Amino acid sequence: MSTRWLHELAVPGRPDISSIYASYVFAAVLTGALLFGRLIDFWPLFVFGLLAAGFQIPLLIGIALAKFRTSLPSPVGHAKMFPHPEPFAEIGWLKAFGGFITSAAVILVFALYERAIAV
């Protein structure tokens, strides 16, 4: 896995496959932090989990821009002379946004658990 996803956190818009893997890693960190924070009742783990969710936002923006660019028609004229690689063309939407969907589901389930079940 390359470290290009670190640059994507600062300036979204040119992600690669490592950005997708990083979103899955952040989703796993969020899940683990919320689960262990609840089990041992240690509030810094909640903060750590929410920071992981916050780091996913620039990745989400960059991946959404890249997927939108791959859905546009092929370039013609001057744009065709200087193409840039589009590694997201063969990646499906569900795989690209799987980490974000997982994070949203984890946050939703955790909120429902805290409000309804753990009364």
Backbone torsions as a table, in degrees:
resi	resn	phi	psi	omega
1	MET	NA	130.0	-179.5
2	SER	-79.4	171.0	179.3
3	THR	-100.1	17.5	-179.3
4	ARG	-66.4	-24.4	179.9
5	TRP	-64.3	-26.3	176.1
6	LEU	-63.7	-39.6	176.9
7	HIS	-68.4	-30.0	179.5
8	GLU	-68.1	-27.7	176.5
9	LEU	-66.8	-32.7	-178.2
10	ALA	-84.0	-48.2	-177.3
11	VAL	-131.5	95.9	-178.7
12	PRO	-69.5	147.5	173.6
13	GLY	142.6	-20.0	179.7
14	ARG	-129.5	61.4	-177.8
15	PRO	-79.1	166.6	169.7
16	ASP	-132.8	-167.8	-175.1
17	ILE	-64.5	-25.4	179.3
18	SER	-67.4	-25.6	176.5
19	SER	-66.7	-36.2	178.0
20	ILE	-68.4	-44.3	178.2
21	TYR	-64.4	-36.6	178.0
22	ALA	-64.0	-36.0	178.3
23	SER	-65.9	-36.0	175.5
24	TYR	-67.4	-37.9	178.1
25	VAL	-65.5	-42.6	177.6
26	PHE	-64.0	-35.8	176.2
27	ALA	-65.1	-38.6	177.8
28	ALA	-68.0	-38.9	177.7
29	VAL	-64.1	-43.3	178.3
30	LEU	-59.6	-47.2	-179.5
31	THR	-61.9	-48.1	-179.5
32	GLY	-63.7	-41.6	-178.7
33	ALA	-66.1	-43.0	178.9
34	LEU	-67.5	-39.3	-179.7
35	LEU	-66.7	-51.3	-179.0
36	PHE	-70.5	-32.7	175.6
37	GLY	-63.0	-36.7	178.1
38	ARG	-73.5	-39.3	-177.5
39	LEU	-68.0	-42.0	-177.6
40	ILE	-103.5	1.5	176.4
41	ASP	54.6	55.8	-177.7
42	PHE	-121.4	104.7	-170.1
43	TRP	-65.2	-28.3	177.3
44	PRO	-61.8	-25.0	176.2
45	LEU	-68.0	-33.7	175.7
46	PHE	-64.0	-42.4	178.3
47	VAL	-63.0	-41.9	178.2
48	PHE	-61.7	-41.1	177.8
49	GLY	-65.8	-41.1	179.2
50	LEU	-70.4	-30.7	172.9
51	LEU	-64.5	-39.1	176.8
52	ALA	-62.6	-39.4	176.7
53	ALA	-67.5	-36.6	178.2
54	GLY	-67.4	-34.4	177.6
55	PHE	-69.3	-18.3	178.5
56	GLN	-76.2	-20.8	-176.0
57	ILE	-62.3	-49.0	176.6
58	PRO	-62.9	-34.8	176.7
59	LEU	-64.7	-40.3	178.1
60	LEU	-60.9	-44.2	179.8
61	ILE	-63.2	-46.7	-179.3
62	GLY	-64.0	-42.9	180.0
63	ILE	-68.0	-39.6	177.9
64	ALA	-63.3	-41.6	177.1
65	LEU	-63.4	-43.2	-179.5
66	ALA	-65.8	-42.4	178.8
67	LYS	-66.5	-36.2	177.7
68	PHE	-65.9	-40.5	179.2
69	ARG	-64.3	-34.6	180.0
70	THR	-74.0	-19.4	179.5
71	SER	-86.2	-6.4	177.4
72	LEU	-76.3	159.7	178.6
73	PRO	-64.9	163.3	-179.5
74	SER	-61.3	146.4	178.5
75	PRO	-71.2	152.4	177.0
76	VAL	-131.0	162.4	175.4
77	GLY	67.4	-132.7	-175.4
78	HIS	-64.0	-35.5	-180.0
79	ALA	-67.0	-28.3	179.7
80	LYS	-76.1	-24.4	-179.8
81	MET	-69.0	-31.0	-176.9
82	PHE	-124.8	67.0	-178.9
83	PRO	-74.0	151.8	172.3
84	HIS	-112.7	149.0	-176.4
85	PRO	-63.3	142.8	179.5
86	GLU	-121.5	82.8	-177.8
87	PRO	-71.1	-11.5	-177.4
88	PHE	-85.8	-4.8	-177.4
89	ALA	-64.4	-34.9	-177.4
90	GLU	-95.7	2.7	178.5
91	ILE	-96.4	132.4	-179.6
92	GLY	-74.2	160.2	-179.1
93	TRP	-63.9	-38.9	-177.8
94	LEU	-67.0	-41.1	177.5
95	LYS	-67.6	-38.2	-178.5
96	ALA	-65.9	-38.4	-176.6
97	PHE	-105.9	13.5	-178.3
98	GLY	-61.8	-40.0	179.2
99	GLY	-64.5	-39.0	180.0
100	PHE	-72.5	-38.2	176.9
101	ILE	-64.7	-40.3	177.6
102	THR	-62.6	-44.4	179.1
103	SER	-63.0	-42.8	179.0
104	ALA	-63.3	-40.3	178.7
105	ALA	-66.4	-39.9	179.4
106	VAL	-65.0	-44.5	178.8
107	ILE	-63.7	-41.1	179.0
108	LEU	-63.8	-46.5	179.9
109	VAL	-64.9	-40.5	179.3
110	PHE	-64.4	-42.3	178.6
111	ALA	-64.7	-42.5	177.7
112	LEU	-64.2	-40.0	178.7
113	TYR	-63.6	-45.3	-178.3
114	GLU	-66.1	-35.4	-177.5
115	ARG	-83.8	-41.3	-170.4
116	ALA	-101.2	-45.6	-169.6
117	ILE	-90.3	-39.7	-173.7
118	ALA	-91.2	41.6	-178.9
119	VAL	-80.1	NA	NA
